[in-house]
Amino acid sequence: MEEERREKIFALCIENKDCEDLEKRKIYQILPDDAAAKEGYLRVVDESGEDYLYPRSYFILVRLP
């Protein structure tokens, strides 16, 4: 139940070098991952529908209503 209440996080893809499952200018859902964040990565649900780690520099976090 707590996951339903948690605000979802989204990011705009601004780079996709060597990442076939990312599209530039597309918004993706970000999943919380503190360990990945410490290393400069975001856990992203990509085009495959699975979540993977991508460089933080490939995205801009956005706030959606």
LINLIN-V411550 format. One record per pair of residues at least 12 apart in sequence whose ideal C-beta (glycine too) atoms are under 8 Angstrom apart, sorted by sequence separation. I is the first residue (numbers start at 0). J is the second residue. If there is no record, write none. Layout:
BEGIN
((I,J) (I,J))
END
This chain:
BEGIN
((12,24) (29,41) (30,42) (40,52) (41,53) (11,24) (12,25) (29,42) (30,43) (40,53) (41,54) (11,25) (12,26) (29,43) (30,44) (40,54) (41,55) (11,26) (12,27) (28,43) (29,44) (39,54) (40,55) (43,58) (10,26) (27,43) (28,44) (39,55) (41,57) (9,26) (10,27) (27,44) (35,52) (39,56) (41,58) (9,27) (27,45) (9,28) (10,29) (36,55) (8,28) (9,29) (30,50) (32,52) (7,28) (8,29) (8,30) (21,43) (8,31) (21,45) (22,46) (20,45) (21,46) (20,46) (18,45) (20,47) (29,58) (10,41) (20,51) (27,58) (29,60) (21,53) (10,43) (18,53) (26,61) (21,57) (26,63) (18,57) (14,54) (16,57) (14,56) (15,57) (14,57) (13,57) (12,57) (13,58) (12,58) (13,59) (11,58) (10,58) (11,59) (10,59) (10,60) (11,61) (9,60) (10,61) (8,60) (9,61) (9,62) (9,63) (7,63))
END
